[in-house]
Amino acid sequence: MPTLQATFYGHTYDNPFMNASGVHCMTTTELDALADSAAGSFVTKSATAESREGNPEPRYVNVDLGSINSMGLPNLGLDYYLDYAIKRQASHPDQPFVMSVASYQGFDEYVANMRKIQESDYTGLVELNLSCPNVPGKPQMAYDFEDTDRLLTEIFAFYTKPFGVKLPPYFDIMHFDKLRPSSTNLTSNLSTVSILSAMACILMKRLIQWSLNLRVALVVSVANMLNRRLLPMSAL
């Protein structure tokens, strides 16, 4: 019988679908609702060191074929999500999820956030979000390939738990060429690579499947480029 089951890092999921860290994963109530849904797993809101209000409202609107948002990285702070992650890991050991981590202040905050997780009791997957496009005045880290290389090198020097990176859309082959030398010697530490997780927020129905296929193709391309089979967990 056909099945959508997927196995990843020693766990079997009913299906490979989960939310992208975004507009409905900020509170523990929302996260518990995602955990109880038909999704295979869930991703927490990307956490910064301190809580953030995000962009002024209105910043989210439902439309006929989806939604449009510019949230601005609102979240309740790393301690809030780390506490939730540790407690849920203990109470639901067979239901793994992904904790997403971001930065508002840049390089040093990324490192400090990952160091705090390393020193905590949380042992599950972490998504290092290097791609948050909706914070005014804050460029996406992953478009700066030298800084990305420097950041991952520093994190890999102390971080021993599984984690992956969330990257922005790369539309030019030159971007992949620049990404390759900064990542080739680091792939033994990476667990996942996620690309284009927010590209299909609002598209005509006939383009939605095309965009998802493109996303999967690009993830596979990056995995091949890095000479490592990285199994993506879908973030739709």
Helices and strands as residue ranges (DSSP letters): E 6-8, E 11-13, H 28-35, E 60-63, E 66-69, H 78-91, E 98-101, H 107-118, E 125-129, G 141-143, H 145-156, E 163-167, H 173-183, G 184-189, E 190-195, H 205-225
